[in-house]
Amino acid sequence: MKSKLSANEKEVIKLLLSNGRMQCTEMTKRIGITPQAVGKIMDKLENSGIIKGYSTLVDYEKLGIEVFAVAFFRFKSGSWSRLENEDIKNRVKGPHLIRFYRFAEGDITHMVLYGFRSLRELDNYFHVLQTERGHISELKKLYVLSPDSLLKDSPNELLLKVLDEDGGEVLARPETPKPMPGE
């Protein structure tokens, strides 16, 4: 259910989206409210579940993650529905799974974004996956990408747009690119 946010609550979220480590004292200066008010707003946003946590953005490549893969699966008829909730939770665990999506219908039932240190690690992972779990799901398509392929890794612009719309939806349209030199 969508929450109605005050102007100050929106400002706190915007500031946190720009810098998740921003101190309450800095927010106080920027918004013009007391530190206690900032603290109350943050508590409310956390308790209501609007803010689910705080995270750190890292450079994957500098940590040694050299390969990404987007995999499309089709779970075999009835195999997903037979799984217990605990089993489903275990299947979406693991250090290599970054994002996991389920589709309502179609030839592809799931999409997974993976990260690996090397092509060798990716190759081994998918060999084991198909050997041990091929009876449950079929790998339909696999796209292998380098860290340079990850051009945007944040929903922050979308979140800022929604906050700025103040409850009224502005229909989406692609951004107009700036002209290239010489155009």
SULNOR-V697671 format. One record per residue. N is the residue number from 1. RES is the residue in one small letter. PHI is phi in degrees with one decimal (* if undefined). OMEGA is omega in whole degrees, -180 to 180 (NA if undefined). BURIAL is + if it has 9 or more other C-alpha atoms within 8 Angstrom, else -. Layout:
BEGIN
n & res & phi & omega & burial
N & RES & PHI & OMEGA & BURIAL
N & RES & PHI & OMEGA & BURIAL
END
This chain:
BEGIN
n & res & phi & omega & burial
1 & m & * & -177 & -
2 & k & -74.1 & 179 & -
3 & s & -97.5 & 173 & -
4 & k & -87.0 & -176 & -
5 & l & -104.8 & 175 & -
6 & s & -75.8 & 178 & -
7 & a & -60.1 & 180 & -
8 & n & -67.6 & 177 & -
9 & e & -62.6 & 177 & +
10 & k & -62.2 & -180 & +
11 & e & -63.7 & 178 & +
12 & v & -60.8 & 179 & +
13 & i & -62.2 & 180 & -
14 & k & -59.2 & 180 & +
15 & l & -63.7 & 179 & +
16 & l & -67.5 & 177 & +
17 & l & -66.3 & 179 & -
18 & s & -78.2 & 180 & -
19 & n & -158.1 & -178 & -
20 & g & -63.7 & 179 & +
21 & r & -101.3 & -178 & -
22 & m & -60.5 & -180 & +
23 & q & -77.0 & 178 & -
24 & c & -57.5 & -179 & +
25 & t & -63.6 & 178 & -
26 & e & -68.9 & 177 & -
27 & m & -61.7 & 178 & +
28 & t & -55.2 & -180 & +
29 & k & -63.6 & -175 & -
30 & r & -74.8 & -177 & -
31 & i & -92.5 & -180 & +
32 & g & 87.1 & 176 & -
33 & i & -127.2 & -176 & -
34 & t & -73.9 & 175 & -
35 & p & -58.9 & 178 & +
36 & q & -64.3 & 179 & -
37 & a & -65.1 & 178 & -
38 & v & -61.6 & 179 & +
39 & g & -60.4 & 179 & +
40 & k & -64.3 & 179 & -
41 & i & -63.3 & -180 & +
42 & m & -63.4 & 177 & +
43 & d & -59.5 & -180 & -
44 & k & -62.4 & -179 & -
45 & l & -64.5 & 178 & +
46 & e & -71.2 & -178 & +
47 & n & -65.3 & 179 & -
48 & s & -82.0 & 178 & -
49 & g & 87.3 & 177 & -
50 & i & -67.2 & 172 & -
51 & i & -97.3 & -177 & +
52 & k & -94.0 & -180 & -
53 & g & 165.6 & -179 & -
54 & y & -124.9 & -177 & -
55 & s & -134.1 & 180 & -
56 & t & -115.0 & 174 & -
57 & l & -89.1 & -178 & -
58 & v & -122.9 & 174 & -
59 & d & -87.6 & -177 & -
60 & y & -54.2 & -175 & +
61 & e & -62.5 & -180 & -
62 & k & -66.9 & 176 & -
63 & l & -91.8 & 177 & -
64 & g & 97.3 & 176 & -
65 & i & -90.8 & -172 & +
66 & e & -104.5 & -173 & +
67 & v & -137.9 & 171 & +
68 & f & -117.3 & 176 & +
69 & a & -142.5 & 171 & +
70 & v & -109.3 & -177 & +
71 & a & -116.4 & 176 & +
72 & f & -114.0 & -177 & +
73 & f & -119.3 & 166 & +
74 & r & -124.1 & 175 & +
75 & f & -73.5 & -178 & +
76 & k & -65.1 & -174 & +
77 & s & -45.6 & 176 & -
78 & g & 82.4 & -175 & -
79 & s & -67.4 & -180 & +
80 & w & -68.5 & -177 & +
81 & s & -68.4 & 178 & -
82 & r & -79.7 & -178 & -
83 & l & -74.8 & 175 & -
84 & e & -78.9 & -180 & -
85 & n & -53.5 & -179 & -
86 & e & -64.9 & 179 & -
87 & d & -66.5 & 178 & -
88 & i & -62.5 & 179 & +
89 & k & -60.0 & 179 & -
90 & n & -68.0 & -179 & -
91 & r & -72.0 & 180 & -
92 & v & -99.1 & 174 & -
93 & k & -90.4 & 176 & -
94 & g & 120.7 & -174 & -
95 & p & -67.6 & -175 & -
96 & h & -85.5 & 179 & -
97 & l & -81.4 & 179 & +
98 & i & -95.7 & 178 & +
99 & r & -138.2 & -179 & -
100 & f & -139.5 & -178 & +
101 & y & -123.4 & 176 & -
102 & r & -117.2 & 178 & -
103 & f & -101.3 & -176 & +
104 & a & -66.7 & -177 & -
105 & e & -159.9 & 176 & -
106 & g & 119.4 & -179 & -
107 & d & -69.2 & 176 & -
108 & i & -108.6 & -178 & +
109 & t & -105.7 & -177 & +
110 & h & -145.8 & 174 & +
111 & m & -129.4 & -178 & +
112 & v & -131.9 & 172 & +
113 & l & -102.8 & -178 & +
114 & y & -117.0 & 171 & +
115 & g & -133.8 & -179 & +
116 & f & -140.9 & 177 & +
117 & r & -74.2 & -175 & +
118 & s & -153.5 & 173 & +
119 & l & -63.2 & 178 & -
120 & r & -60.8 & 179 & -
121 & e & -64.9 & 177 & +
122 & l & -59.5 & -179 & +
123 & d & -58.7 & 179 & -
124 & n & -63.4 & -179 & -
125 & y & -58.2 & -177 & -
126 & f & -73.1 & 174 & -
127 & h & -63.5 & 179 & -
128 & v & -64.9 & -179 & -
129 & l & -58.5 & -178 & +
130 & q & -71.0 & 179 & +
131 & t & -70.0 & -174 & -
132 & e & -89.7 & -175 & -
133 & r & -125.5 & -180 & -
134 & g & -61.7 & 179 & +
135 & h & -75.8 & -179 & -
136 & i & -101.6 & -176 & +
137 & s & -138.9 & 179 & +
138 & e & -116.9 & 175 & +
139 & l & -75.8 & -177 & +
140 & k & -88.1 & -177 & +
141 & k & -156.4 & 179 & -
142 & l & -135.2 & 176 & +
143 & y & -112.3 & -179 & -
144 & v & -105.4 & -174 & -
145 & l & -132.3 & 174 & +
146 & s & -93.7 & 176 & +
147 & p & -58.8 & 178 & +
148 & d & -66.0 & 179 & -
149 & s & -76.0 & -179 & -
150 & l & -82.9 & -174 & -
151 & l & -88.5 & 179 & -
152 & k & -148.5 & -175 & -
153 & d & -132.8 & -178 & -
154 & s & -154.6 & 175 & -
155 & p & -88.9 & -171 & -
156 & n & -58.4 & 180 & -
157 & e & -62.1 & 177 & -
158 & l & -63.9 & -180 & -
159 & l & -62.6 & 178 & -
160 & l & -65.1 & 177 & +
161 & k & -59.0 & -179 & -
162 & v & -62.9 & 179 & +
163 & l & -63.6 & -179 & +
164 & d & -72.2 & -178 & -
165 & e & -74.1 & 175 & +
166 & d & 52.1 & 175 & -
167 & g & 88.2 & 178 & -
168 & g & -101.3 & -177 & -
169 & e & -78.6 & 172 & -
170 & v & -103.5 & -175 & -
171 & l & -58.1 & -176 & -
172 & a & -72.6 & 171 & -
173 & r & -151.9 & -179 & -
174 & p & -62.2 & 175 & -
175 & e & -66.2 & 176 & -
176 & t & -86.7 & -179 & -
177 & p & -68.6 & 175 & -
178 & k & -70.3 & 180 & -
179 & p & -62.0 & 176 & -
180 & m & -73.2 & 176 & -
181 & p & -56.5 & -180 & -
182 & g & 92.2 & 179 & -
183 & e & -87.3 & NA & -
END
